[in-house]
């Protein structure tokens, strides 16, 4: 074992997390924590790990960006033909993890996944920078390519194609919504005795809150 890695540790002492203080609604609790991450000026507080699985249960994970959330769920955008898009199409379940190290916090979300409406995807695509819209056409996400030059040539071709006109949303590009069944809020505590509060969706739209052992 590498001694340098083995010796890496930090004692978490900033805050605690109490059942008496959290909001009974996990979306409002997430809004509170997300607002605090913005106020703390954390780098890319909307960055999250997205984990998906194939139909055989082979997992994969990557960092993506949260672009919207409300009581319907958490929204991200991607190429539907990408690895994550294909895995979601055959196994519509996913997990999200937010890690806000400076606040010694993480949020874990598990749920089902659905495509958002075409109108919602259009609305977001229209406010993306022009280079991002062109990039959505140029990149066949997750496919093997010969070299970087191939990608740059593709971009140039679409720049010429859509010169002096609006770039439409590719039909293979749009949003997914993760609809939570569970949301866990984790606050680091001293001696690795962390606070973990798990919200579980129950019948009637209510949420049950339980404390988990760290």
TIVEX-294132 format. One record per residue (C-alpha): residue number from 1; x, y, z. Coordinates in Angstrom, 2 decimals. Example, Ala and Ser with C-alpha at 12.3 -4.5 7.8 and 13.67 -1.06 7.14 Angstrom:
<rs>
1,12.30,-4.50,7.80
2,13.67,-1.06,7.14
</rs>
This chain:
<rs>
1,0.00,0.00,0.00
2,1.25,3.49,-0.85
3,1.95,5.17,2.51
4,1.35,8.67,1.13
5,-2.14,7.72,-0.05
6,-2.86,5.72,3.10
7,-1.95,8.74,5.26
8,-4.27,11.13,3.43
9,-7.07,12.06,5.81
10,-9.04,15.03,7.06
11,-11.20,15.42,10.15
12,-14.52,17.05,9.24
13,-15.61,19.62,11.80
14,-17.48,22.42,10.02
15,-21.17,21.63,10.64
16,-23.70,19.05,11.72
17,-26.96,17.79,10.26
18,-30.01,17.29,12.46
19,-33.43,15.81,11.78
20,-34.89,18.76,13.69
21,-33.33,21.31,11.36
22,-33.69,19.82,7.86
23,-36.66,20.60,5.66
24,-39.20,17.75,5.44
25,-39.14,18.23,1.66
26,-35.82,17.00,0.16
27,-36.05,19.33,-2.83
28,-36.25,22.35,-0.56
29,-33.39,20.94,1.51
30,-31.35,20.53,-1.68
31,-32.18,24.10,-2.67
32,-30.87,25.30,0.69
33,-27.60,23.41,0.35
34,-27.19,24.35,-3.31
35,-27.75,28.02,-2.50
36,-25.12,27.77,0.22
37,-22.68,26.22,-2.25
38,-23.28,29.17,-4.58
39,-22.81,31.66,-1.75
40,-19.53,29.94,-0.84
41,-18.41,30.45,-4.49
42,-17.46,26.82,-4.92
43,-16.03,25.87,-8.32
44,-18.82,24.39,-10.47
45,-21.23,23.55,-7.66
46,-23.58,22.00,-10.24
47,-21.00,19.34,-11.18
48,-22.23,15.86,-10.30
49,-21.33,12.23,-10.90
50,-23.87,10.39,-13.03
51,-23.81,6.59,-12.71
52,-25.69,4.38,-15.17
53,-25.75,0.65,-16.00
54,-26.11,-1.54,-19.04
55,-28.96,-4.03,-19.25
56,-26.50,-6.63,-17.89
57,-25.71,-4.47,-14.86
58,-22.24,-3.25,-15.96
59,-21.84,0.20,-14.36
60,-20.23,3.36,-15.68
61,-19.90,6.83,-14.18
62,-18.82,10.28,-15.33
63,-19.02,13.92,-14.30
64,-21.84,15.97,-15.83
65,-23.53,19.28,-15.04
66,-26.91,19.82,-13.40
67,-28.88,22.32,-15.49
68,-32.22,22.46,-13.69
69,-34.09,20.94,-10.78
70,-37.51,21.16,-9.19
71,-39.89,18.74,-7.50
72,-40.11,16.74,-10.72
73,-36.41,15.88,-10.61
74,-32.87,16.78,-11.65
75,-32.12,17.64,-15.30
76,-28.97,17.15,-17.37
77,-28.35,17.35,-21.11
78,-26.42,15.04,-23.42
79,-26.23,13.29,-26.76
80,-28.88,10.56,-26.58
81,-26.58,8.27,-28.62
82,-23.74,8.57,-26.09
83,-22.81,5.72,-23.76
84,-24.91,7.14,-20.94
85,-27.80,7.78,-23.31
86,-27.76,4.23,-24.62
87,-27.48,2.77,-21.11
88,-30.41,4.85,-19.89
89,-32.50,3.74,-22.87
90,-32.17,0.07,-21.86
91,-31.93,0.53,-18.08
92,-33.74,3.73,-17.03
93,-32.26,4.04,-13.55
94,-29.40,6.25,-12.40
95,-27.56,7.65,-9.41
96,-26.24,11.19,-8.94
97,-23.64,12.36,-6.44
98,-22.77,15.97,-5.60
99,-19.52,16.52,-3.65
100,-18.99,19.95,-2.10
101,-15.63,19.40,-0.43
102,-15.24,22.91,0.96
103,-18.52,22.50,2.88
104,-17.74,18.86,3.79
105,-21.00,17.77,2.17
106,-22.31,15.35,-0.38
107,-25.77,14.57,-1.75
108,-26.62,11.16,-3.22
109,-29.70,10.72,-5.42
110,-31.12,7.45,-6.79
111,-34.08,7.21,-9.12
112,-35.63,6.52,-12.49
113,-34.77,8.46,-15.64
114,-36.93,9.89,-18.40
115,-36.41,12.18,-21.37
116,-37.68,15.71,-20.89
117,-39.99,17.15,-23.54
118,-38.66,18.34,-26.89
119,-39.89,21.84,-26.05
120,-37.85,21.86,-22.82
121,-34.76,20.66,-24.68
122,-35.30,23.30,-27.38
123,-35.60,26.00,-24.75
124,-32.28,25.13,-23.16
125,-30.48,24.57,-26.47
126,-31.46,28.04,-27.63
127,-29.68,29.73,-24.72
128,-26.43,27.78,-25.15
129,-23.46,29.65,-26.65
130,-23.14,29.26,-30.42
131,-19.97,27.17,-30.14
132,-21.75,24.73,-27.80
133,-24.66,24.37,-30.21
134,-22.27,23.63,-33.07
135,-20.35,21.21,-30.89
136,-23.52,19.19,-30.33
137,-23.65,18.58,-34.09
138,-19.91,18.01,-34.54
139,-19.43,15.37,-31.84
140,-20.81,11.85,-32.13
141,-20.32,11.47,-28.41
142,-18.63,8.27,-27.14
143,-17.78,7.03,-30.66
144,-14.17,6.18,-31.54
145,-12.53,8.79,-33.82
146,-9.18,8.71,-35.64
147,-7.73,11.91,-34.18
148,-8.42,15.43,-32.93
149,-8.30,16.80,-36.48
150,-11.36,14.75,-37.42
151,-13.37,16.48,-34.70
152,-12.15,19.93,-35.70
153,-12.99,19.24,-39.35
154,-16.50,18.22,-38.34
155,-16.89,21.47,-36.43
156,-15.73,23.53,-39.40
157,-18.22,21.77,-41.66
158,-21.12,22.65,-39.38
159,-19.84,26.20,-39.00
160,-20.08,26.57,-42.77
161,-23.46,24.82,-42.92
162,-25.06,27.11,-40.33
163,-23.20,30.31,-41.15
164,-25.41,33.38,-40.60
165,-28.36,31.32,-39.36
166,-29.70,29.85,-36.15
167,-28.26,26.47,-35.19
168,-31.16,24.04,-34.59
169,-31.10,21.40,-31.87
170,-29.92,18.01,-33.18
171,-32.68,15.40,-32.85
172,-30.23,13.15,-30.98
173,-29.44,15.76,-28.31
174,-31.60,16.72,-25.34
175,-32.35,16.44,-21.66
176,-32.84,13.63,-19.18
177,-34.62,14.01,-15.84
178,-33.62,11.87,-12.87
179,-36.76,11.35,-10.77
180,-35.62,10.61,-7.21
181,-36.76,7.65,-5.16
182,-34.08,8.33,-2.54
183,-32.07,11.44,-1.63
184,-29.34,11.24,0.99
185,-27.74,14.30,2.61
186,-24.29,13.66,4.07
187,-22.47,16.07,6.37
188,-18.90,15.25,7.38
189,-18.32,14.97,11.13
190,-15.34,14.39,13.37
191,-13.89,10.88,13.90
192,-15.67,9.68,10.73
193,-18.99,9.69,12.60
194,-20.70,11.51,9.76
195,-24.33,12.64,9.69
196,-26.39,10.83,7.03
197,-30.08,11.58,6.54
198,-31.93,9.53,3.94
199,-35.20,10.72,2.39
200,-37.21,7.87,0.85
201,-40.25,8.47,-1.34
202,-43.31,6.65,0.02
203,-46.93,6.27,-1.05
204,-48.93,9.45,-1.44
205,-45.97,11.58,-2.39
206,-44.62,11.85,1.15
207,-40.98,11.50,2.15
208,-39.72,9.43,5.06
209,-36.52,10.64,6.79
210,-34.20,8.13,8.45
211,-30.73,8.47,9.94
212,-28.10,6.10,8.58
213,-25.04,4.90,10.45
214,-21.84,6.26,8.93
</rs>
